[in-house]
Amino acid sequence: MPESEAIDYYEVLQLSPRADQDTIQRVFRHLAKRLHPDNAESGDAARFEQVMRAFEVLSDPARRAKYDAGYEQEREHRWRIFNQDTTESEVAADRRVRTAVLKLLYAARRNDADRPGIGMLELERLLGCPEHHMKFHLWYLKENDWIERLENGTIAITASGVDRVLELGLLTPDAPRLLESGRNGSDSAGRPLDEPSLHHQM
């Protein structure tokens, strides 16, 4: 893949390499609106520029065909250099984030059963986890029926999720206060929320 095309444009747009043009257009509009520098809440000039470049290539059939010609070869090269130690480290980090999500949502529901949800942006901020990673974790938790998206768009733990927390012994004496202390980026012991102390791993 040419040096100018070394970036993974499908990853930038969070798309499958098999995405059709309608999907590319729709996802681009969503990301461009979210990342536009004028968006005070979620604007990101650097990522916005990447999204624009990716869209310019993938929305043009000729340029996309040229890009795709080297795409698979580049992906194979990446997997060859992705060593096992790195894989194990990232899996462990992912497990800690998912555990922290369940603990936060458990505390939120226990503290206010009538309003148990936490928004996506708030979860990202509390856990220091970027949006594209958070989507993966929420997908995993939702597929296991441990969390749900409420009508107001927030995320809440389900009864199965509460059972999961209790089953794995994830609660600590300060768990009900986790959400409140988490707003400062750490638990009551001063540990970052993305590195909780656990008795068991998910």
N, C-alpha and C positions, 0 to 999 in steps of 0.2 A: 504494500500500500504506500503511495507517495507520502513524503513527510508532511505535506500540507493536509493530508487526509488521515493522519495517524490517530486522531481522536475518534472514539466510537460514537458516531452520530446517532445510532439507534439507542445507545445507552443514554445519551444526552436527552433525547426526546422520550425516554422510557417506553420504547416501542419494540415489538418483535420485528426481526428482519423480514417477516412475511406480511407486515402491515400494508394495507391498501392506501390509496391516496386520500380517501375520505377520512380514514383514521388519522393519518399524518396531519391533515388540515385541522381536524378537531383537537387533537392533543397539542398541536402547536399553538392554537389560539388560547387554550387554557393556560399553558406554561408561559406564553408571552405576557398575558394579562397578569399572572401572578408575579413574574420576575421583573416586570418593567421597572426601570429605575424610579419612575414617578409613583410607584406603589409604596406608600410609606410603611405599610405593614410587612410586606414580604419581598420588596424589590431587591434585586441583586444584579448589578450591572454586568459583572463578569459572566454569570450564568446566562443572563439574557443574551449576551453577545454569542455565547456558545449555541444557544437555542436558535438564534437567527441563522448562524452559519450552517447548523445541521439541517434546518428547514430548507435553506437555499439549495443544498445538495440533494436531499431526499425527495423534494417536491418536483425536481426536474428529472424526467425519465432518463435522459441521456447521461446526466451527471450521476444519477443514482446507479445506473448500470455499470458505469466505470468504477464507482466506489465499491459496489458489491463484488466486482471481479477480484479485488484483493481482500475483501472483508473476512471470508472464511479462513484464508491463510493466516491472517493476522490473529484471529481468535485462537487458532490452534497453537500459534506461537505463545500467546499469553498463557494458555493452560499449561504448556510445557514448563514455563518459568514460575508457575504458581506452586510453590513447594508445599509439602505436607505440613510442615511446622506452621506456616502461615494459615493454612486451612484450619487446623485445629485451634489456633489462637482466635480466629474470627468466629468460629462456631461457639467457643466459650464466651466470647464477648456478646454474641447474639443472645445466648441463653440468659446472660445477666440482664440484658435489656428487657427481654420478655418477662422475666421474673419481676423486674422493677415495675413494669406496666401493670401486671396483675396486682402487685402490692398497692400501688397507687389507686387503682380502680376499686380495690377492696376497701381501702380506707375512705375513699370518696363516698361509696354506697353506704358504708357503716355510719359515717358522720352525718349524711343527709340522704335518707332512703327515698325521699320525694324528688330530689334533684341529684342523682348519682353520677351524671355524665361529666366527662372532661373533654374539651375540644382538642382537635388534632394539633393545633399550634401550641396549646398549653402543654400537651404531652411532649412535643418536640423540645420546648424550652426547658421543662423540668428535667428531662432526661439527657439533654444535649445530643439528641439523635436527629440527624438530618431527615428531611421528608421522605426521600426515596428509600432509606433504610427502615423508617418507621412504618411505611406502607407494607413492607415485607412482614414485619413483626405482627402488625395488626391483622394481616391476611392469615397468618399462621394461627393466631389466637382465635380468630373468628371461625376458621375452618374446624377448629376443635370445639366450637360452641362454648368457649370460655368468656368471650366478650360479645357485645352487640352494639350496633349503631342505633341510637335512639331517634325519634322523629325530629328532634331539634338539631340533629347532625352530630351530637356529641357521642363519645364512646363510654360504655358502662360495662361493668362485669356482670355476668349472668349467674344463675344459681349453680350451674356446672362449674363456672369459674371460681366461685366461692368454695365449692367442694374441692377443686383442684388446689387452691391455696391451703386449705386445711389438710388435705391428703399429703402434700409435700412438706408440711411443717414450715411454711414460708413466713409465718407470722413471728414477729418479735414483740417484746413488751411495748415498744413505742409505735407499733404498726398503725393504730388509730390516728396517731399524730403525724404520720409519714407525709401526708399531703401538705399539711401546714408547714412542716420543717423543710419539705422538698422545694418550697417556693424560694428558698435561699440556696438551692442547688446541692444540699447535703442532708443527710439524716441527722438524728439527734446525737450521733456519735461522731459526726464530722466527716462521714464517708460520702463520696460522690454517689448520687443516685444510680449512676450507670455501673456502679461496682458494689452492689449490696452484699452484706454478709449473709451467706445462705447455709442452711443445714443440708439441703439437697439441691441437686441441679435438675432443670427441666430436660 
